[in-house]
Amino acid sequence: MSKHDATANRIDLLQGTLDLLILQTLQWGPQHGHGIGQAIRISSQDALQVEHGSLYPALHRLESRGWLSSDWKMSEANRRAKYYKLTPQGKKQLLEEQSKWKQLVRAVARTMKPVQE
């Protein structure tokens, strides 16, 4: 598969979806920004690739809302990295975002069905 084919198969994220994916990823434990992006890419089987220009502003936004907290630590590559983790408020928000996502999926699925006469 060429790089163009891989890019063409990526899915653009709906507004707010990135927040859900970040919260979902961090439910398994603290992670640095690059690791969060990699986890989303891997779990989506390369369909979703979050660019740093989108990821880091989202992380800062979620932290400012109190849904994440962060600490500077050494990464696996022995580099200083900011690790993010869910706060209790973030865990509650994750449940709300999951519920909203399920409602959206059901609504889209309903619109995809043929109209019954």
Sequence and secondary structure as in RCSB ss.txt:
>XXXX:A:sequence
MSKHDATANRIDLLQGTLDLLILQTLQWGPQHGHGIGQAIRISSQDALQVEHGSLYPALHRLESRGWLSSDWKMS
EANRRAKYYKLTPQGKKQLLEEQSKWKQLVRAVARTMKPVQE
>XXXX:A:secstr
  HHHHHHT     TTHHHHHHHHHHTT  EEHHHHHHHHHHHTTTS    HHHHHHHHHHHHHTTSEEEEEEE 
TTS EEEEEEE HHHHHHHHHHHHHHHHHHHHHHHHHS    
